[in-house]
């Protein structure tokens, strides 16, 4: 009788844990999305297009630019209708894949859930720009001398860091 009651008591804890992982995933997703949209809105409101302000001279500026292409401006010369349809389709497929990965990797723990939330929040943030503006607002401009890394935004950083964190989490659990 004791063994049966112990097994029954484990199920609600497991359900509670799964629910908490789901809430964590949604909280990270919404937090990244909100931070991304707030920072882009701040830049749009307080900067003129192509305006740049030094934060750390010789290394980091806030520079308001837009990107109608993909990473590093690729596809920026394509027709707008084609690009919007393409980016919306790819983003929706990516979102579906992230939810699939969430179902598969949530058993890996909080690290994987946080990483997937970062990736999803970033994807939704950039998708919102593309739907609303037809392009993405970028403003984080790192450089040394005349060598600039392509400008990016909070969503881009969250996607990149989320992918790296997911890979690290899965690698650490493998060994």
Secondary structure, DSSP 8 states (H G I E B T S, - for coil): -HHHHHHHHHHHHHHHHHHHHHHHHHHHHHHHHHHHHHHHHHHHHHS-TT-EEEEETTTEEEEEEEESSSGGGTTTTS-HHHHHHHHHHHHHHHHHHHHHHHHHHGGG-HHHHHHHHHHHHHHHHHHHHHHHHSSEEEEEEEEETTEE---B-HHHHHHHHHHHHHHHHHHHHH-
